Amino acid sequence: MEHAGIPTRFLRLLPVRTNHGEGPPNSHTALGAGRPGFSVHEPASGPRHPGIPAWPAFQLESFLAKIAIGADHAGFDLKQEIGKLLESGGHQVTDLGAHEYDALDDYPDFALAVARAVADGEAEQGIIVCGSGVGASVAANKVRGARAGLCHDTYSAHQGVEHDAMNVLCLGARIVGIALAGEIVQSFIGAAFTGEERHQRRLAKVLHAERDGSE
């Protein structure tokens, strides 16, 4: 089920955090599988904004996601490693290419495929890798319903989901290595939209602009 372009994926619970959102290091297990320390998220009180759902109260011990991945030639090797890491964590991975190295391929083909898979509900989140990540994010954000962010640090990767309902992560294989990329991916897939009033209000404006082309 989907509410105003926000998949049910983003209505799930949040990891327990302390110090105003900063959790202790290593509070999650590898790439989000079987994560401890999850509890019911109590959203902020206040009026709901049009097009933004109320957040259900429920509790799970872990969450395994359907994730679409894609990359051009520049991101091919890193994409392969990310896919292995996700599968080792029990996640369902759909690889939308490239399926072999081709120096003449084009990043929009794979970025758009991943963004469409997320927007159409075939995947709950997407990860795209190109050389810098910039081209991938530009292309992915042309797809209605995709909210792609370029993240080369763990804070942005979870904050983009928590505050902005980001559903596609873009990475630059020429910027980050596999160790850091793995931590960034973990932060991304382990986060959830908070549902706080101010974030609902801001997201509603983004969705309105996307729908109507207004500023």
N, C-alpha and C positions, 0 to 999 in steps of 0.2 A: 504494500500500500504506500501511496505517496501523498504528501500534503504540500501544496503550493511549491512544487519542485524540490522538496526536501524529502529524500527517501527515508523510510523507517529506520534505516541504518543510523541516521543522525538523531533519532529519538531515543536511543538507548542510553544506558547509564554512563556515568563518568567515573574515571579512576579517582580514588581518594587522594586529594592533594592537601598540602599544608602550606603555611606562609604565603597566603594569597595566591594560590594556584601553582606554587612551585613544589613539586613532589621530590622526595629523596631520590638520589641516583639509584639505578638498578631496581626500581620499584616494580618493573614489569619483567616477565620472562621473555625469552627470545621471540621477537617479532609478534608479540601479543598473544601467543597461544597459551591458554590455561592461566591467564594473568590473575594473580591474587590481588586482594585489596580493592575489589570493586563493590560498590554499594549503591543504593537508590539515590539518585540525584534529586535534590529538592530545588526546583527552579525558583527564581526570584519572584516575589509577589508583585502584583500590579496588573494593569489592563493588558490584554493581548491585542496585538495589532492585526489588522485585516490581512488574511493570507498566511498568517503564521500560526501553526497549530499549538495547542496546549500539549504539555509534555507528560507522557504516561509515567506512572510509578511502578517499577518492577525491578526484579533483581536476578542477575545471572552470575555465574562464576567465571565464565569466559565467553569470548565471542570470536567466531571464525567467519571471515568475510569472503565474499566473492570479489576478486580484484582483477581488473584488466590491465595488462602491461603492454607497452609498445616502445619501439626505439628505431631510429635510423642507423646508418652505418657508424656514426660517431658514438652513439650510445649502446651499440649492439652488445658489446662484451659486458658492460655493467648491467644491462637489462637481463642478460642470461643469469648473472650471479644473483640479482634481486629475485628473479623467479625461483631459483633454487632455495633461497632463504625463506621466501614466503611459503613454498610448498613444505619445507621442513617444519614450519610452524603450524601446519595443518590447514592453511588457507586454500581456497579453490582459486586457482590462477588460470586466466585465459590470456594466452599470448597472441596478440594481434599483429605480430611481426615487428620488425623484419625477422624472417626465419632463417636467413643466412646473410652473411656479410656481403654487401654490395655498395661499393664506394660511390655509385652514381644514384643511389636511392634518395628520396626526398622526405624530409621530416613531416611535412603536413599530412602525408598519407597515413602515417601511423598515429600522429597526434589526433587527427580528426576521428580515426577509427576508435581510439580509446575513449575520447570525449563523447562520442555518440553512444558507445556501449554503456557508459555511465548515465547519460541523459535518458536513454531508453529503458533503463532499469535492468539491463542485462548484467551489469556489474554494480556493486555498491560503491566502489572507489576505483580510481584509475591512477596509474603511475606511468609517466612518459619520460624517456631519457633521450636527449640529443647532445650536441657538443657543449653548449652553454646552458641549455634549458630554456633560453629566451624564446627561440622560435617555436618550440613546443607549446609554451604557455600562450603565445600570441594566437597560434592556430586553434588550440583547444578552446579558448574563450570565445571563438566565433560560433560555437555550438550552443544553442539555447538549452539551458539546464545544466551546463558544465560550468563549474567555478574552479578554474585552475590557478594554482599559485606556484611560483618559482621559489623553492626553499633550499638553502644550503646550510641550514642550521636547525637544530632540533626544536628550539623555541618556536620559530616561525611555523614549523610543520604541525605542531599541535595547536598553537594559537590560531592559525588560519582556519582550522576546523572548528575550534571552540567558539570563536567570535564571528567568523565569516561563513561558516558552513562550506568551506572548501572541500571539494570532492575529487579533485584531480591534483596529484602532486607532480611537479615537473623538476627534473634534476639535470645537471650538466655533468656529463662524464669527464669532461676536461677540467672540471672544477673540483669535484670531490672523488675520493677513492671509495672502495667497497666498504671499508670499516665504517667511515662516517655515513655513507649512503645507507647502510643497514640501520644505523641509529636513527637517521632521519625518517626512514620508512616506518620504523617501529613507533616513533612519536606520532606520525601521521595516522596510521591505522589504529592506534590505541586511544585516539581522541574522539570526542563527540561534541556536537553543538550544544552550548550551555542552556539555551532557552531564556537567558536573562533578558529583561525587558529592553534594555538599550540595544542589545544585539538583534533582537527581533525587529525592533524599529528600523535599524540600519539595513538589515537584510531585506525587509519589506520594500525599502526604497530601491535597492538593487534589483529586486525581482520586478518591481514596477517599471524601471527603466528598461530592463530586458524585454518585458512584455510589450511595452508601448513605445519604446525608443525615445522616452522623455528624459529630461535631465533631472 
